[in-house]
Structure formats: C-alpha cells, structure tokens
Amino acid sequence: MENKDFLYRDYAAWKIENFDLLEQLKSNNSVLYDRIEPVYTVTEHVFDMACESCSLDEDYLTIFQVGFNYLNQQIEIIKLYFENLFNSNCDEFVSYSELVGYLLYVSDIRSDLENNEIDFNFDELNEAETCLENAIMERRTDFVYLREQLNEALNKLFKNADIEYVSIVDIYVEIAESLGIYLYEDDELVLGKEI
C-alpha cells in the first residue's frame, strides 16, 4: 500500500510541475495535447478513483502506472523540444507541433517494438526521424512531404514485420470508453435554447 501512496504522490507532484505546460498545450488546441489526452484523461480518472476509495484493484493500478509512465515520458520529450529547439517560444512551438507529434509517434513505435523484443531494421525509420528533426531545426514547412516520408518508412517497417501496430493512445481510448469516458463526443447544437 505504501508503494501505491508514493506513486499517487509522485503523480500529484508531476501534475503540479507540468500544469502550465499541459494547460498551454490545451489552450492552444495543440495536436500534442490531443495526442496525450486519452492517456491523461484515463490516468486522471483512475487517480480520482484511488483518492476517493483509497485503493485500486490490480487492473486499475496497472492502467494508472502505465499511463503515468507514458505521460511522464511524453511530456519530458515535449519539454526537451520546447525548451531546446524552440527556446520556450510557444507560438513557434505550436506551429511545429505536428512534426513534434510525428517524432513522439516514432519514439512510441521504437520503444514498443524494443520492449517486446521484436527485431526490426530501423534504418528507414531512423532516417525519417532525422529528417523530421532537421526540418524542425531548419524551420522548414514542407509538412506534407515529411508526413509522406514518415508514412513510407512506417509502411515498409510494418510490411516487413507482418504485424499490426496498436499504439498506447489507441488502447487508452478503448479504456476510456469502457470506463464511460467519451473523449471525442461532439457538442450537440441545440436550437431554440438560450445560451
């Protein structure tokens, strides 16, 4: 139980430490926030459950731990790019958040495949990643070409591996739905009512 308490305290401290960045991403409608939102929302929901009931079963604890670890990793990468490549300039960072999102996706894929001890030739993916990083540093705007290059590298990677890749974000979207959290509901337009 004590280890769980430390984990919850670590998460609470992490939220405080990263609150401004998360709010900045959210208020700017950043694709990076959209990317981590399913994991953040589910992790936050499970954290609230733990605070209310003082205990979680093993499944919820695993969901919480995996979500928190993932969020921490993603935010650290985002901060690295934000602070080092963009000198904490939010407007410029938002302009390139699509490319940063691609880099996060590449990081996810590499990490997942390595953690599952699946042997791949990452050469083309590494090349696409380097091209993305260079494009950001050079402030290039040929996003369509870069997206196509990344998609080509990913298609070759998965075709040669003969696997279907499901990201942690997709898994957390499904977990959210099973918990009754619907992340992508459109607000309904109600006519004839005062706003």
GUFILUM-168163 format. One record per residue (C-alpha): x, y, z; residue number from 1. Coordinates in steps of 0.001 Angstrom, whole numbers, plus 524288, in hexadecimal, padded with zeros to 5 digits. Example, Ala and Ser with C-alpha at 12.3 -4.5 7.8 and 13.67 -1.06 7.14 Angstrom:
@east: 8300C, north: 7EE6C, up: 81E78, resi: 1
@east: 83566, north: 7FBDC, up: 81BE4, resi: 2
//
This chain:
@east: 80000, north: 80000, up: 80000, resi: 1
@east: 80B1A, north: 8095A, up: 8030E, resi: 2
@east: 810C9, north: 807CB, up: 7F559, resi: 3
@east: 80391, north: 80B74, up: 7EFB6, resi: 4
@east: 8031D, north: 8177A, up: 7F86B, resi: 5
@east: 81074, north: 81BBB, up: 7F369, resi: 6
@east: 80BDA, north: 8198D, up: 7E585, resi: 7
@east: 7FFCC, north: 82201, up: 7E7BA, resi: 8
@east: 80809, north: 82C92, up: 7EE2B, resi: 9
@east: 811AB, north: 82C19, up: 7E2E3, resi: 10
@east: 80676, north: 82DD4, up: 7D960, resi: 11
@east: 800DE, north: 8393F, up: 7E114, resi: 12
@east: 80E4C, north: 83FB9, up: 7E13F, resi: 13
@east: 80FE2, north: 83CF6, up: 7D2B0, resi: 14
@east: 802D2, north: 8437E, up: 7CFE7, resi: 15
@east: 806DA, north: 84F9B, up: 7D773, resi: 16
@east: 8141A, north: 8501C, up: 7D0C4, resi: 17
@east: 80E4B, north: 84EB6, up: 7C329, resi: 18
@east: 80179, north: 855F8, up: 7C507, resi: 19
@east: 80598, north: 86235, up: 7BD96, resi: 20
@east: 80AAA, north: 85AA3, up: 7B1E8, resi: 21
@east: 7FE98, north: 851F1, up: 7B14C, resi: 22
@east: 7F59D, north: 85DBF, up: 7B221, resi: 23
@east: 7FD7F, north: 864DF, up: 7A7CF, resi: 24
@east: 7FC72, north: 85950, up: 79E93, resi: 25
@east: 7EDF6, north: 857E4, up: 7A14B, resi: 26
@east: 7EAAB, north: 8665B, up: 79FD2, resi: 27
@east: 7F205, north: 866F2, up: 792E2, resi: 28
@east: 7EA6D, north: 85B40, up: 78DB3, resi: 29
@east: 7F75F, north: 8547C, up: 78B86, resi: 30
@east: 7F785, north: 8477A, up: 78490, resi: 31
@east: 8012B, north: 84361, up: 78F16, resi: 32
@east: 7F6CE, north: 84510, up: 7998B, resi: 33
@east: 7ED05, north: 83DCE, up: 79104, resi: 34
@east: 7F6F8, north: 832E3, up: 79002, resi: 35
@east: 7F8EA, north: 83113, up: 79EA4, resi: 36
@east: 7EB0C, north: 8349E, up: 7A2B2, resi: 37
@east: 7E5AC, north: 8269E, up: 7A2E6, resi: 38
@east: 7F0C1, north: 821E9, up: 7AB99, resi: 39
@east: 7F024, north: 82E0F, up: 7B431, resi: 40
@east: 7E15D, north: 82D72, up: 7B5B3, resi: 41
@east: 7E135, north: 81EFA, up: 7B938, resi: 42
@east: 7ECC2, north: 82057, up: 7C27A, resi: 43
@east: 7E640, north: 82BFE, up: 7C8F8, resi: 44
@east: 7D972, north: 82471, up: 7CA27, resi: 45
@east: 7E022, north: 818CE, up: 7D087, resi: 46
@east: 7E7BC, north: 82206, up: 7D97B, resi: 47
@east: 7DAD4, north: 82825, up: 7DDC9, resi: 48
@east: 7D562, north: 81A7D, up: 7E042, resi: 49
@east: 7E134, north: 81761, up: 7E8C3, resi: 50
@east: 7DF9F, north: 82402, up: 7F064, resi: 51
@east: 7D135, north: 8214A, up: 7F2C6, resi: 52
@east: 7D248, north: 812FA, up: 7F682, resi: 53
@east: 7E04F, north: 81279, up: 7FBB1, resi: 54
@east: 7E2C1, north: 805FB, up: 7F415, resi: 55
@east: 7E2DA, north: 800BE, up: 7E651, resi: 56
@east: 7E269, north: 7F2F5, up: 7E12E, resi: 57
@east: 7EE41, north: 7EE24, up: 7D9AB, resi: 58
@east: 7E873, north: 7F120, up: 7CC47, resi: 59
@east: 7E5E9, north: 7FF52, up: 7CFB4, resi: 60
@east: 7F328, north: 80077, up: 7D624, resi: 61
@east: 7F99E, north: 7FB5B, up: 7C9C2, resi: 62
@east: 7F1C6, north: 804D6, up: 7C15F, resi: 63
@east: 7F5FE, north: 80FD9, up: 7CA5E, resi: 64
@east: 80463, north: 80C05, up: 7CAA4, resi: 65
@east: 80579, north: 80A03, up: 7BBFD, resi: 66
@east: 7FE25, north: 816AC, up: 7B958, resi: 67
@east: 80650, north: 81E93, up: 7C2CF, resi: 68
@east: 81317, north: 8190C, up: 7BD8B, resi: 69
@east: 80ED5, north: 81BD4, up: 7AFA7, resi: 70
@east: 80A8D, north: 829B9, up: 7B2C3, resi: 71
@east: 81730, north: 82C7E, up: 7B9D8, resi: 72
@east: 81F2C, north: 82784, up: 7AE58, resi: 73
@east: 81742, north: 82F1D, up: 7A453, resi: 74
@east: 81768, north: 83BD5, up: 7ABFE, resi: 75
@east: 82618, north: 83ACE, up: 7AE09, resi: 76
@east: 82802, north: 83966, up: 79F57, resi: 77
@east: 81EB8, north: 844BE, up: 79CBA, resi: 78
@east: 825F3, north: 84D34, up: 7A6A0, resi: 79
@east: 832EE, north: 84996, up: 7A08D, resi: 80
@east: 82E84, north: 84E5E, up: 79333, resi: 81
@east: 82719, north: 85A10, up: 798C3, resi: 82
@east: 83283, north: 85EFA, up: 7A0CC, resi: 83
@east: 83E01, north: 85B43, up: 79819, resi: 84
@east: 83936, north: 85C89, up: 78A23, resi: 85
@east: 82F5C, north: 8675F, up: 78C47, resi: 86
@east: 83558, north: 86E9A, up: 797E1, resi: 87
@east: 82816, north: 86D79, up: 79EB3, resi: 88
@east: 8219D, north: 875A4, up: 793FA, resi: 89
@east: 813B1, north: 8708A, up: 7946C, resi: 90
@east: 80EEC, north: 87674, up: 78794, resi: 91
@east: 81A17, north: 870BC, up: 77FD6, resi: 92
@east: 818DA, north: 863BC, up: 786F1, resi: 93
@east: 80A59, north: 862D1, up: 783CC, resi: 94
@east: 80D85, north: 8651E, up: 77569, resi: 95
@east: 8162F, north: 85910, up: 7756E, resi: 96
@east: 80E7E, north: 850AA, up: 77EE6, resi: 97
@east: 80A01, north: 847EC, up: 773C3, resi: 98
@east: 8181E, north: 84418, up: 77109, resi: 99
@east: 81B01, north: 84279, up: 77F85, resi: 100
@east: 80F24, north: 83984, up: 78011, resi: 101
@east: 8150C, north: 8313B, up: 77543, resi: 102
@east: 82195, north: 8303D, up: 77D20, resi: 103
@east: 819D0, north: 82BE2, up: 78908, resi: 104
@east: 81325, north: 82189, up: 780CC, resi: 105
@east: 82047, north: 81CA4, up: 77BD8, resi: 106
@east: 82521, north: 81C23, up: 789E6, resi: 107
@east: 81914, north: 8143F, up: 78DD1, resi: 108
@east: 81AEA, north: 80A83, up: 782DD, resi: 109
@east: 8295A, north: 808AE, up: 78573, resi: 110
@east: 82722, north: 80724, up: 79413, resi: 111
@east: 81BE1, north: 7FD87, up: 7926F, resi: 112
@east: 82320, north: 7F514, up: 788B0, resi: 113
@east: 82F91, north: 7F4F2, up: 790C2, resi: 114
@east: 82820, north: 7F218, up: 79D64, resi: 115
@east: 8217F, north: 7E69A, up: 796CA, resi: 116
@east: 82EC0, north: 7E204, up: 791DE, resi: 117
@east: 82A5C, north: 7E25E, up: 783CA, resi: 118
@east: 8360E, north: 7E338, up: 77AC9, resi: 119
@east: 83473, north: 7ED7B, up: 7703C, resi: 120
@east: 83CCD, north: 7F4C8, up: 766C1, resi: 121
@east: 83AA3, north: 802BB, up: 76B41, resi: 122
@east: 84338, north: 80904, up: 760C9, resi: 123
@east: 83841, north: 80F5E, up: 758F9, resi: 124
@east: 83113, north: 81367, up: 76549, resi: 125
@east: 83D9C, north: 81941, up: 76AAF, resi: 126
@east: 83F83, north: 82092, up: 75DF2, resi: 127
@east: 8319C, north: 825EF, up: 75E6B, resi: 128
@east: 8338E, north: 829D6, up: 76CA0, resi: 129
@east: 8402A, north: 83101, up: 7696A, resi: 130
@east: 83969, north: 837D6, up: 75E22, resi: 131
@east: 82E70, north: 83C49, up: 76742, resi: 132
@east: 83808, north: 8415B, up: 77155, resi: 133
@east: 83FD4, north: 84885, up: 766E1, resi: 134
@east: 8335E, north: 84E72, up: 76155, resi: 135
@east: 82FE9, north: 853B0, up: 76EBE, resi: 136
@east: 83D7C, north: 8593F, up: 770FF, resi: 137
@east: 83D72, north: 85F7D, up: 7637E, resi: 138
@east: 82F4E, north: 86414, up: 76560, resi: 139
@east: 82B31, north: 85DC6, up: 7589B, resi: 140
@east: 81CD8, north: 85D9C, up: 7551B, resi: 141
@east: 81BF4, north: 85228, up: 74BAA, resi: 142
@east: 8135B, north: 84A81, up: 7551A, resi: 143
@east: 80C6B, north: 842BC, up: 74A71, resi: 144
@east: 8193A, north: 83D7E, up: 74512, resi: 145
@east: 81E08, north: 83A3E, up: 752CC, resi: 146
@east: 8114A, north: 83350, up: 75620, resi: 147
@east: 81227, north: 82B5F, up: 74991, resi: 148
@east: 82049, north: 827BC, up: 74C5F, resi: 149
@east: 81CBA, north: 82340, up: 75A17, resi: 150
@east: 810F7, north: 81B8C, up: 75532, resi: 151
@east: 8196A, north: 814E2, up: 74B09, resi: 152
@east: 82368, north: 810FF, up: 75563, resi: 153
@east: 818A6, north: 80C06, up: 75E74, resi: 154
@east: 811F6, north: 8045B, up: 753A1, resi: 155
@east: 81EB7, north: 7FD9D, up: 75030, resi: 156
@east: 821A4, north: 7FADE, up: 75E73, resi: 157
@east: 81471, north: 7F4A6, up: 7612C, resi: 158
@east: 8138F, north: 7EDA7, up: 75416, resi: 159
@east: 8208D, north: 7E6F9, up: 75682, resi: 160
@east: 81CBD, north: 7E3B5, up: 76474, resi: 161
@east: 80F38, north: 7DEB1, up: 76110, resi: 162
@east: 80928, north: 7E455, up: 76D5E, resi: 163
@east: 7FE21, north: 7EDA2, up: 7703A, resi: 164
@east: 8027A, north: 7F896, up: 77929, resi: 165
@east: 7F915, north: 7FDEA, up: 7835B, resi: 166
@east: 7FE33, north: 8099A, up: 78ACC, resi: 167
@east: 7FC9F, north: 80BDD, up: 7994F, resi: 168
@east: 7F448, north: 817AD, up: 795F3, resi: 169
@east: 7EABD, north: 80EEC, up: 78E8B, resi: 170
@east: 7EA74, north: 80577, up: 799F0, resi: 171
@east: 7E74A, north: 81080, up: 7A363, resi: 172
@east: 7DC53, north: 81550, up: 79A83, resi: 173
@east: 7D646, north: 807C8, up: 79BE8, resi: 174
@east: 7D88B, north: 807D3, up: 7AAA3, resi: 175
@east: 7D223, north: 81534, up: 7AB74, resi: 176
@east: 7C621, north: 8103F, up: 7A462, resi: 177
@east: 7C555, north: 80456, up: 7AD41, resi: 178
@east: 7C5AD, north: 80DA9, up: 7B8E6, resi: 179
@east: 7BABB, north: 815D4, up: 7B30B, resi: 180
@east: 7C3C7, north: 820F1, up: 7AF1D, resi: 181
@east: 7C0D4, north: 8254D, up: 7A152, resi: 182
@east: 7CBEB, north: 82DE0, up: 79CDD, resi: 183
@east: 7C75F, north: 8316B, up: 78F54, resi: 184
@east: 7B908, north: 8344F, up: 790F3, resi: 185
@east: 7B4D4, north: 83FD2, up: 788E3, resi: 186
@east: 7AD67, north: 84A48, up: 78FFB, resi: 187
@east: 79F9E, north: 84A10, up: 78AF9, resi: 188
@east: 799FB, north: 8567D, up: 785A4, resi: 189
@east: 78D32, north: 85967, up: 78C69, resi: 190
@east: 78498, north: 86315, up: 7854D, resi: 191
@east: 77A74, north: 86B43, up: 78C38, resi: 192
@east: 78130, north: 86B69, up: 7996E, resi: 193
@east: 787B2, north: 876F9, up: 79F92, resi: 194
@east: 79635, north: 875EE, up: 7A11D, resi: 195
//
